[in-house]
Amino acid sequence: MNKSELVKAISEKSGSTIKDTEKFLDSFVETITEAMQKGDDVTLVGFGTFSVAERAERIGRNFKTGKNIQIPASKSVKFKAR
């Protein structure tokens, strides 16, 4: 399911317009993004938890050359369904 299909499904179930539903979904995603950028977890009871996972620096391999490369530490989004 892509974003437009999700918007349409929510719109039909809620009885709101597609435009209002899309505005709601955009603000929902923006709010979760802002919270996660601050390092906060977002828990939706009965649905799941969005959290920030930190990946340590590690060594990888360039498959074209066969040489080892250093992959820097990074942060990524994790979702755990309930």
DSSP file (Angstrom, degrees, kcal/mol; ACC not computed):
  #  RESIDUE AA STRUCTURE BP1 BP2  ACC     N-H-->O    O-->H-N    N-H-->O    O-->H-N    TCO  KAPPA ALPHA  PHI   PSI    X-CA   Y-CA   Z-CA
    1    1 A M              0   0    0      0, 0.0     2,-0.1     0, 0.0     0, 0.0   0.000 360.0 360.0 360.0 128.0    0.0    0.0    0.0
    2    2 A N     >  -     0   0    0      1,-0.0     4,-2.3     0, 0.0     5,-0.2  -0.402 360.0 -89.8 -98.0-179.1    1.4    3.4   -1.0
    3    3 A K  H  > S+     0   0    0      1,-0.2     4,-2.9     2,-0.2     5,-0.2   0.902 124.0  49.6 -61.1 -45.1    0.6    6.8    0.5
    4    4 A S  H  > S+     0   0    0      1,-0.2     4,-2.1     2,-0.2    -1,-0.2   0.878 112.0  48.8 -65.8 -35.9   -2.2    7.6   -1.9
    5    5 A E  H  > S+     0   0    0      2,-0.2     4,-2.3     1,-0.2    -1,-0.2   0.893 112.3  49.1 -67.3 -39.5   -3.9    4.2   -1.3
    6    6 A L  H  X S+     0   0    0     -4,-2.3     4,-2.6     2,-0.2     5,-0.3   0.924 110.8  49.7 -64.4 -44.9   -3.5    4.8    2.5
    7    7 A V  H  X S+     0   0    0     -4,-2.9     4,-2.5     1,-0.2    -2,-0.2   0.920 111.9  48.6 -59.8 -44.4   -5.0    8.3    2.3
    8    8 A K  H  X S+     0   0    0     -4,-2.1     4,-2.3    -5,-0.2    -1,-0.2   0.920 112.0  48.4 -63.3 -44.3   -8.0    7.0    0.2
    9    9 A A  H  X S+     0   0    0     -4,-2.3     4,-2.1     2,-0.2    -2,-0.2   0.917 114.1  45.5 -63.5 -44.3   -8.6    4.1    2.7
   10   10 A I  H  X S+     0   0    0     -4,-2.6     4,-2.6     1,-0.2     6,-0.3   0.908 111.7  53.2 -65.3 -41.4   -8.5    6.4    5.7
   11   11 A S  H  X>S+     0   0    0     -4,-2.5     4,-1.8    -5,-0.3     5,-0.6   0.913 110.2  47.0 -59.7 -44.9  -10.7    8.9    4.0
   12   12 A E  H  <5S+     0   0    0     -4,-2.3    -1,-0.2     1,-0.2    -2,-0.2   0.899 115.5  44.9 -65.2 -41.4  -13.3    6.3    3.2
   13   13 A K  H  <5S+     0   0    0     -4,-2.1    -2,-0.2     1,-0.2    -1,-0.2   0.846 119.6  40.0 -72.7 -33.4  -13.3    4.9    6.8
   14   14 A S  H  <5S-     0   0    0     -4,-2.6    -2,-0.2    -5,-0.2    -1,-0.2   0.677 100.5-129.0 -90.8 -17.7  -13.4    8.3    8.5
   15   15 A G  T  <5 +     0   0    0     -4,-1.8     2,-0.2     1,-0.3    -3,-0.2   0.619  65.9 126.8  79.0  11.8  -15.8   10.0    6.2
   16   16 A S      < -     0   0    0     -5,-0.6    -1,-0.3    -6,-0.3    -2,-0.1  -0.513  66.9 -88.2 -96.5 169.6  -13.5   13.0    5.7
   17   17 A T     >  -     0   0    0     -2,-0.2     4,-2.3     1,-0.1     5,-0.2  -0.332  30.2-119.2 -74.1 158.8  -12.2   14.4    2.4
   18   18 A I  H  > S+     0   0    0      1,-0.2     4,-2.6     2,-0.2     5,-0.2   0.888 115.1  53.8 -63.8 -38.7   -9.1   13.1    0.7
   19   19 A K  H  > S+     0   0    0      2,-0.2     4,-2.0     1,-0.2    -1,-0.2   0.922 110.9  44.6 -62.8 -45.4   -7.5   16.6    1.0
   20   20 A D  H  > S+     0   0    0      2,-0.2     4,-2.4     1,-0.2    -1,-0.2   0.890 113.5  51.0 -65.8 -39.6   -8.1   16.7    4.8
   21   21 A T  H  X S+     0   0    0     -4,-2.3     4,-2.7     2,-0.2    -2,-0.2   0.904 110.0  49.0 -64.8 -41.7   -6.9   13.1    5.3
   22   22 A E  H  X S+     0   0    0     -4,-2.6     4,-2.4     2,-0.2    -1,-0.2   0.898 110.7  50.8 -65.1 -39.6   -3.7   13.8    3.4
   23   23 A K  H  X S+     0   0    0     -4,-2.0     4,-2.1     2,-0.2    -2,-0.2   0.914 111.9  48.2 -62.1 -43.3   -3.1   17.0    5.5
   24   24 A F  H  X S+     0   0    0     -4,-2.4     4,-2.3     2,-0.2    -2,-0.2   0.937 112.0  48.2 -61.8 -48.0   -3.6   14.9    8.6
   25   25 A L  H  X S+     0   0    0     -4,-2.7     4,-2.5     1,-0.2     5,-0.2   0.898 111.0  50.8 -62.9 -41.3   -1.3   12.1    7.5
   26   26 A D  H  X S+     0   0    0     -4,-2.4     4,-2.3     1,-0.2    -1,-0.2   0.908 112.3  46.3 -61.5 -42.6    1.4   14.6    6.5
   27   27 A S  H  X S+     0   0    0     -4,-2.1     4,-2.3     2,-0.2    -2,-0.2   0.854 110.7  54.1 -69.9 -33.4    1.2   16.3    9.9
   28   28 A F  H  X S+     0   0    0     -4,-2.3     4,-2.1     2,-0.2    -2,-0.2   0.945 111.9  43.2 -62.1 -49.9    1.3   12.9   11.7
   29   29 A V  H  X S+     0   0    0     -4,-2.5     4,-2.5     1,-0.2    -2,-0.2   0.900 113.7  51.8 -64.3 -41.7    4.5   11.9    9.9
   30   30 A E  H  X S+     0   0    0     -4,-2.3     4,-2.4    -5,-0.2    -1,-0.2   0.895 109.5  49.8 -62.4 -41.1    6.0   15.3   10.4
   31   31 A T  H  X S+     0   0    0     -4,-2.3     4,-2.1     2,-0.2    -1,-0.2   0.911 112.0  46.8 -65.9 -43.2    5.3   15.2   14.2
   32   32 A I  H  X S+     0   0    0     -4,-2.1     4,-2.3     2,-0.2    -2,-0.2   0.908 112.1  51.8 -64.6 -41.1    6.8   11.7   14.5
   33   33 A T  H  X S+     0   0    0     -4,-2.5     4,-2.1     1,-0.2    -2,-0.2   0.920 109.6  48.8 -60.9 -45.7    9.8   12.8   12.5
   34   34 A E  H  X S+     0   0    0     -4,-2.4     4,-1.1     1,-0.2    -1,-0.2   0.907 111.5  49.7 -62.2 -42.7   10.4   15.9   14.8
   35   35 A A  H  <>S+     0   0    0     -4,-2.1     5,-2.3     1,-0.2     4,-0.4   0.904 111.9  47.8 -63.7 -41.2   10.1   13.8   17.9
   36   36 A M  H ><5S+     0   0    0     -4,-2.3     3,-1.0     1,-0.2    -1,-0.2   0.834 104.8  59.0 -71.6 -31.2   12.6   11.2   16.7
   37   37 A Q  H 3<5S+     0   0    0     -4,-2.1    -1,-0.2     1,-0.3    -2,-0.2   0.806 104.7  51.9 -65.3 -27.5   15.1   13.9   15.6
   38   38 A K  T 3<5S-     0   0    0     -4,-1.1    -1,-0.3    -3,-0.3    -2,-0.2   0.577 124.9-107.8 -80.6 -10.5   15.1   15.0   19.3
   39   39 A G  T < 5S+     0   0    0     -3,-1.0    -3,-0.2    -4,-0.4    13,-0.2   0.523  73.1 140.0  95.8   7.2   15.8   11.4   20.3
   40   40 A D      < -     0   0    0     -5,-2.3    -1,-0.3    -6,-0.2     2,-0.3  -0.536  49.3-128.8 -83.5 149.5   12.3   10.6   21.7
   41   41 A D        -     0   0    0     -2,-0.2     2,-0.5    10,-0.1    10,-0.2  -0.683  15.5-145.1 -87.9 151.4   10.5    7.3   21.2
   42   42 A V  E     -A   50   0A   0      8,-2.5     8,-3.0    -2,-0.3     2,-0.5  -0.970  16.0-170.3-121.4 115.1    6.9    7.5   19.9
   43   43 A T  E     -A   49   0A   0     -2,-0.5     2,-0.7     6,-0.2     6,-0.2  -0.922  10.5-170.2-111.1 124.0    4.6    4.8   21.3
   44   44 A L  E >>  -A   48   0A   0      4,-3.0     3,-2.6    -2,-0.5     4,-2.1  -0.932  30.7-127.2-110.5 105.1    1.1    4.3   19.9
   45   45 A V  T 34 S+     0   0    0     -2,-0.7     4,-0.0     1,-0.3    -2,-0.0  -0.258  93.1  14.0 -57.7 130.5   -0.7    1.9   22.3
   46   46 A G  T 34 S+     0   0    0      1,-0.1    -1,-0.3    36,-0.0    35,-0.0   0.331 128.9  55.9  86.0  -6.7   -2.1   -1.1   20.4
   47   47 A F  T <4 S-     0   0    0     -3,-2.6    35,-2.2     1,-0.2     2,-0.3   0.715 103.0 -92.3-118.9 -59.6   -0.1   -0.3   17.3
   48   48 A G  E  <  -AB  44  81A   0     -4,-2.1    -4,-3.0    33,-0.3     2,-0.4  -0.974  29.7 -82.7 163.2-175.2    3.7   -0.1   18.0
   49   49 A T  E     -AB  43  80A   0     31,-2.2    31,-2.4    -2,-0.3     2,-0.5  -0.984  20.5-154.1-128.2 129.8    6.7    2.0   18.9
   50   50 A F  E     +AB  42  79A   0     -8,-3.0    -8,-2.5    -2,-0.4     2,-0.3  -0.874  29.5 166.3 -95.5 132.0    9.0    4.1   16.7
   51   51 A S  E     - B   0  78A   0     27,-2.7    27,-3.1    -2,-0.5     2,-0.5  -0.937  37.7-109.5-143.0 166.4   12.5    4.5   18.1
   52   52 A V  E     - B   0  77A   0     -2,-0.3     2,-0.4    25,-0.2    25,-0.2  -0.867  29.3-161.9-100.0 126.5   15.9    5.6   17.1
   53   53 A A  E     - B   0  76A   0     23,-3.3    23,-2.7    -2,-0.5     2,-0.5  -0.908   8.7-144.1-108.7 135.1   18.6    2.9   16.8
   54   54 A E  E     - B   0  75A   0     -2,-0.4     2,-0.5    21,-0.2    21,-0.2  -0.857   9.2-154.5-100.4 129.3   22.3    3.8   16.8
   55   55 A R  E     - B   0  74A   0     19,-3.5    19,-1.7    -2,-0.5     3,-0.1  -0.881  16.5-130.1-102.6 130.8   24.6    1.8   14.6
   56   56 A A        -     0   0    0     -2,-0.5     2,-0.1    17,-0.2    15,-0.0  -0.320  33.7 -88.6 -74.0 159.1   28.2    1.5   15.6
   57   57 A E        +     0   0    0     16,-0.1     2,-0.3    -2,-0.0    -1,-0.1  -0.433  59.9 171.4 -63.5 141.7   31.0    2.2   13.2
   58   58 A R  E     -C   71   0B   0     13,-2.3    13,-3.5    -2,-0.1     2,-0.5  -0.936  35.3-103.1-150.1 170.6   32.0   -0.9   11.4
   59   59 A I  E     +C   70   0B   0     -2,-0.3    11,-0.2    11,-0.2     2,-0.2  -0.865  38.2 176.6-102.4 131.3   34.1   -2.4    8.6
   60   60 A G  E     -C   69   0B   0      9,-3.1     9,-2.3    -2,-0.5     2,-0.4  -0.583  24.6-115.0-119.4-175.7   32.4   -3.3    5.3
   61   61 A R  E     -C   68   0B   0      7,-0.3     2,-0.8    -2,-0.2     7,-0.2  -0.989   9.2-137.5-130.8 132.2   33.7   -4.6    2.0
   62   62 A N     >  -     0   0    0      5,-3.0     4,-3.1    -2,-0.4     5,-0.3  -0.789  18.4-158.5 -82.3 112.3   33.6   -3.0   -1.4
   63   63 A F  T  4 S+     0   0    0     -2,-0.8    -1,-0.2     1,-0.2     5,-0.0   0.762  85.8  56.2 -69.9 -24.2   32.6   -5.9   -3.6
   64   64 A K  T  4 S+     0   0    0      1,-0.1    -1,-0.2     3,-0.1    -2,-0.0   0.919 124.7  20.3 -71.2 -43.1   34.0   -4.4   -6.8
   65   65 A T  T  4 S-     0   0    0      2,-0.2    -2,-0.2    -3,-0.1    -1,-0.1   0.669  94.4-131.1-101.0 -19.4   37.5   -4.0   -5.5
   66   66 A G     <  +     0   0    0     -4,-3.1     2,-0.2     1,-0.3    -3,-0.2   0.473  61.8 135.4  81.6   0.9   37.5   -6.5   -2.6
   67   67 A K        -     0   0    0     -5,-0.3    -5,-3.0     1,-0.1    -1,-0.3  -0.530  59.1-112.7 -85.5 150.4   38.9   -3.8   -0.3
   68   68 A N  E     -C   61   0B   0     -7,-0.2     2,-0.3    -2,-0.2    -7,-0.3  -0.556  33.3-165.5 -76.2 143.6   37.7   -3.1    3.3
   69   69 A I  E     -C   60   0B   0     -9,-2.3    -9,-3.1    -2,-0.2     2,-0.6  -0.950  21.8-118.0-129.3 152.3   36.0    0.2    3.9
   70   70 A Q  E     -C   59   0B   0     -2,-0.3   -11,-0.2   -11,-0.2   -13,-0.0  -0.798  22.8-157.5 -91.2 122.5   35.1    2.0    7.1
   71   71 A I  E     -C   58   0B   0    -13,-3.5   -13,-2.3    -2,-0.6     3,-0.1  -0.899  20.9-129.8-100.2 120.8   31.3    2.6    7.5
   72   72 A P        -     0   0    0      0, 0.0   -17,-0.0     0, 0.0    -1,-0.0  -0.198  28.4 -90.1 -69.7 160.1   30.7    5.5    9.9
   73   73 A A        +     0   0    0    -16,-0.1     2,-0.3   -19,-0.0   -17,-0.2  -0.336  55.4 172.9 -62.9 149.3   28.3    5.3   12.9
   74   74 A S  E     -B   55   0A   0    -19,-1.7   -19,-3.5    -3,-0.1     2,-0.4  -0.943  29.7-121.4-152.0 171.3   24.8    6.3   12.1
   75   75 A K  E     +B   54   0A   0     -2,-0.3     2,-0.3   -21,-0.2   -21,-0.2  -0.938  28.6 178.5-118.6 144.8   21.2    6.5   13.4
   76   76 A S  E     -B   53   0A   0    -23,-2.7   -23,-3.3    -2,-0.4     2,-0.4  -0.947  31.5-101.5-141.4 163.3   18.2    4.8   11.9
   77   77 A V  E     -B   52   0A   0     -2,-0.3     2,-0.4   -25,-0.2   -25,-0.2  -0.687  32.4-166.6 -88.5 136.7   14.5    4.4   12.6
   78   78 A K  E     -B   51   0A   0    -27,-3.1   -27,-2.7    -2,-0.4     2,-0.4  -0.951   2.4-164.6-120.0 141.5   13.3    1.2   14.2
   79   79 A F  E     -B   50   0A   0     -2,-0.4     2,-0.5   -29,-0.2   -29,-0.2  -0.995   2.5-169.5-127.7 129.8    9.6    0.2   14.5
   80   80 A K  E     -B   49   0A   0    -31,-2.4   -31,-2.2    -2,-0.4     2,-0.1  -0.964  17.7-141.9-119.4 114.9    8.4   -2.6   16.8
   81   81 A A  E      B   48   0A   0     -2,-0.5   -33,-0.3   -33,-0.2   -34,-0.1  -0.419 360.0 360.0 -73.7 148.2    4.8   -3.7   16.2
   82   82 A R              0   0    0    -35,-2.2   -34,-0.2   -38,-0.1    -1,-0.1   0.387 360.0 360.0-103.3 360.0    2.6   -4.5   19.2
